Amino acid sequence: AQTVTQSQPEMSVQEAETVTLSCTYDTSESDYYLFWYKQPPSRQMILVIRQEAYKQQNATENRFSVNFQKAAKSFSLKISDSQLGDAAMYFCAYRGNSGNTPLVFGKGTRLSVIA
Amino acid sequence: GAGVSQSPSNKVTEKGKDVELRCDPISGHTALYWYRQSLGQGLEFLIYFQGNSAPDKSGLPSDRFSAERTGGSVSTLTIQRTQQEDSAVYLCASRRTVNQPQHFGDGTRLSIL
């Protein structure tokens, strides 16, 4: 079974600074998808960024980028120019490539942004 | 609405009672998922529906949990004889195709007294 590990329960960053959230996963599959979701206090899970495992190029979405290391099974999220609105829980998630397999989530990292 | 809609937003009930949670997915999304998020934990898969296929119930924690999806759209998650450990946020997600990401609702916070 696939597992996702987020080793940082809490992180903090100064406004305008850069922070990196860590995620590792375990799988025997060669083709899969990885995601970072943001969950603010409103509870809604908001997709931040996703990466297809067959793509070597790291995904980027504005201030958000990932460092995808397939051999190391690592998928970290970098947030640049942090803003107060970035404060939330961040979840790393894995999904296999076969059919409609559900997402497997890590336990999350709570990010605080300090003004 | 354009997003996944869940109701109620919050539900408080006494231990032993049955509860029903509703999810209205995005129109046209054929796949629907239920997840549970216990305090301080990530999301735990419960069940998913794909079109008219038999649902994947592999994540349901006990036979007190069941779900149905009528007409390929709205889904109801039912928990019978609720226990305190059922207290959690129950999130629903839907997806149009295999290659598209899941879109989540705001969840139902269930509290069992």
Interface residues (C-beta under 8 A of the other chain):
Chain A: V4 Q6 F35 Y37 S42 R43 Q44 M45 I46 L47 R50 F91 A93 G99 N100 P102 L103 V104 F105 G106 K107 G108
Chain B: A31 Y33 Y35 G40 Q41 G42 L43 E44 F45 Y48 Q50 D56 G59 V89 L91 A93 R95 V98 P101 Q102 H103 F104 G105 D106 G107 R109
